[in-house]
Amino acid sequence: MKNMIGFFLLIILLTFLSHSLLPEEGMWPISEIHKLDLQSKGLEIDLKEIYNPEGLSLIYAVVNVGATGSFVSPDGLILTNHHVAYGSVQAASTKEKDYIKHGFLARDRSEEIPAKGRTARITESYRDVSKEVLSVVKKRMSFVERTKAIEKKMKEIVKKTEQKNPGKRAEVAEMFPGKTYVLFIFTFLRDLRLVYVPPRSIGEFGGDVDNWMWPRHTGDFSFMRAYVAPDGSPAEYSPKNVPFHPKKYLKIASGGANEEDFVFMLGYPGRTYRHRTSHYLAFEEEIRMPFVVDWYGWQISVMQKMGEKDRGVALKHLSRIKGLSNTMKNYQGKLTGLKRLQLTAKRQEEEKALREFIGKDKERKAKYGDILERVGKIYEQIREQAEYELVLDYIRRSVNMIYFGYTVYEAAVELQKDDLERESAYMERNFPQTKRRLELTLRNYYEPTDKMIMKEILMRAANLPQKHRIPAVDDIVKGGKPEEAIDGFIEKAYAETELDELGVLIDSMTKSSQKLKEMNDPFLKLAKALYPTYQKLKETQEARKGALDELYALLIDVKKQFLKKDFIPDANRTLRLTFGRIRGYDPADAVYYNPITTLDGVIEKTTGVEPFDTPQKIFDLYKAKDFGRFMHPELKSVPVCILYNMDTTGGNSGSPVLNGRGELVGINFDRAWEATINDYAWSEKYSRSIAVDIRYVLWVTQKYGGVDFLLKEMNVFK
Ligand code: ASP
């Protein structure tokens, strides 16, 4: 009997332990973290040290720099990923000064170079504004009216908040579509500079081959610094600016972390879609992702070919190739995962059970009975139009000259309107950035590539079925042979246009429609012809969003009743916390992966051929076993990357991985292949994310880069 009681007690204890140790799915909004009981999971500091509206807390050390980064010194030093800073490094590089290839080091602050167009946002506070936002929704509104009314209200709140808080940025984020809205206030810094960036052969070691893969050996880190005006206010770049002093910066745990250690992460995850229905998953799997994989793959091969013989040309394309390849491989991972896990079928099963639950109660049935069918109907319509919409979308997104022409044309239309009525890109607060984006795109513009991309996408448009014609494209073809007509149009248009000159392009952004007409530019004429088609598409998409938002809000309600649990909102680029443990996994039969890689693996993988080339100095240091204080005591080598079961997605790139004391042990930069599917469904079994170990960051910076002063600045040497 005694034994039995002991046995039961053991079971209870084990159950309790496994629950308290069990990592849970979730990118938790800061407003929800008090529900987590993080202490029982391994957090050693007070929750107030993570977020405290009345005092200093870790969230002030976390910064949105496109993806995420964190402050690591009192002088505004930011640690983020190599791939996050990549665009800025590329923009600063020339054939002669190739910072991608050789890396970049500012020996002192005067040598730091502007990371053009890059901004940093620090979350200062947040507040639920759902009531205020939804107060504009009236019973008889159409879905388009509803979407428009909500959008306008969000803009109004933002404007009001920014007027009340000069110098700050505000944003209303949709947490649960059609249901909850949160207002965030940010400190907004506009002068960021590059400080130290390792060469490609470290920062991008393994390249696209290793991207989204474990085991990993990439030193995906770089340092930037934020600057402000001498009076401490945020300002555009000026040589007179001074380093920004963050309210809080992270302490570095130069000893790193170990297998099974508790870790947590703060960051700005982009988008997840875990609350969507099977219709959405099927659409992604069968239509949208295969289209994008094909289209991106085609563009990548063109750009690679163009750059083969000229490094100057290659440099122009690098950043875009990297972005497209990253998405393409992510989608390939997702497509494999969807199939392997039969995710769509599984979701259909869940929906079947939900339907049964709804059907069991009369009132429930009346309220929720047809939600899934209605969502399904909308997806039927989306599928039917998909190819047309995708082609139309990429005409504007993939062809630089069309993007320029369209933006200029649209600016003239939008600038006529009141600020709050405008498309957000043309609102006063966003207009400077819209212009900067044009400028940066033009820097990398390469006419021969652009012409080829234009031809291909217009050919795809010309081949759309009769019911999905794009009038502007038909005008070009004029019933003749599409290829000849499109070739002819392209030759003439690129020869005549002046929008590829920076001065003309930027000047045109503030010209009236009349003045633009007088310019008689072929790409402005094309924009004008395309404009009504895009407007119509926008209306369609707004109507869909309105309808889907309402349905998804109901779906969440009834799912909560069914599963008897609360949900947290999908990722939406707002600040989130996730936690877990450094842990390996077994992705396939008879395979187990350890969660820590070392320098030995870098050496092992090195073939000398890009992307598996390694600087000689790393070899020398390795041979001499010059690991300094950064050697892992058991592995007897420098740890390079770590793997953990935290819940992350794109946007978490650069997020600080923190130990139980809130100290920096790594910088998140990727996920394992199986975890690309995270965006639809998380699982302890396969969801693993990857960080570069802080010990590798420090070792490379000190021993390879010889940049002792940065380690001093981060207080790594007392
Ligand atoms: N490497 C990823 C990205 O580029 C980060 C992630 O999605 O996990 O977005």
Residues whose N, C-alpha, C, O or C-beta is under 5 A from the ligand:
A	BS01	LIG	T649 G650 G651 S653 F669 D670 R671
